[in-house]
Amino acid sequence: MGFFDLFKKKSTYHQERHQQNELENWNDIVYTRRNIDMDDPVQRHEYVSNCLQQMAEASRDMDNLQLEYRVVTSHLRDMEEIDALPPENRAEVNQCAQRILDSEAQQKTFNKRKSRMTDQEFERADRLQKQIKKGAEALKEAEEYHRKVKNDLKRLDEERQAYDFRKADIEATSDNMQKLMMVVAVSLGVITVGLAILSLALKLNVIYGYMVAICIAALAFLYLNQKIHELRREKKVVLNTTARLIQLENTVKIRYINSKNLIDYECMKYNVNNSRELLALHEKYLLEKTERERYAAATKQLDINQRALVFTLRKYRIKDPEVWIHQAIALVNHGEEVEIRHELIEQRQQLRKQMDYNRDVVAGNAKNEIEELVKQYPVYRQEILDMVDRFEQRYPGA
């Protein structure tokens, strides 16, 4: 620690002492007329009014302090009266107090528990509690029906897509058949020209060649034409089937949308996402309702026990029995009773100290100062006494 640190500590110490002295000095009421001209009516009136005002404030404070002092004293006397009760009467008082403590413990346990539902959720569930169970069953059925409809819609869509694919395949095959017929026709023409050239150039007999070419071409045309007709018939069947599937799919889509809207409405009504959440909400509501009913019963029982304690204490002529409702533990726990007694004694000592201060330091000094003014300034005696009379009329108890 350096020299400057030491100096700082010293300086802090002197500051604290100075502040403490100031606070102690503030408790002292000093009356001085050194700078007051008592011959000046304004200054004289302000000075006397200030003294009277101090007496009024002291009087009001005394009334409040005396009232509080009587309450604390009454509480201490009640404690003595309770301690002096016969054992059987004290046991009755302790039994009532213990019941209060048990009821308060039940309430504390409820308040400390992890809440399953907020008040808003509970009120909503309570309002709809007659519908929740049936609503959960209806929502579950709607979800199952929605799943079936969705599967049917998916199956129909897949089947329609298969027929669309088959239609495209038929159209492509039909186009290929027509192109193949063109190829056969061109091939027949080329063979015919070739045979004609051979017949003219080489003087060959190609009649059988024509016959074979024409037969093969005819058979090819017949086969391809038959296939094209079969493809057209199949395409017609595919188109009809696709049309029926589209109609059926539209019907199923309506069911799908209606079931979805129903599920959305039920979920919105109960503020859930599905039937499982709604069933869980119903179970939570039943548990929460049971606990809240238990809490309400405990609150009602606490009120009954509190009234029973007040009645019992009043029966044994305890002046302020209501006070013991909030400190029932002191009736069954000697340590708590001793601590409360100690606090009350300290409160009464502090109140007595404040009362002495207001009586002796403030009220007494202010009154003595006015009497001294009357003696020292007899010429203003009547004026000062008139101010005192008006003050006493305004504050009779001062």
Order of alpha helices (4+ residues) and beta strands (2+ residues): alpha-alpha-alpha-alpha-alpha-alpha-alpha-alpha-alpha-alpha-alpha
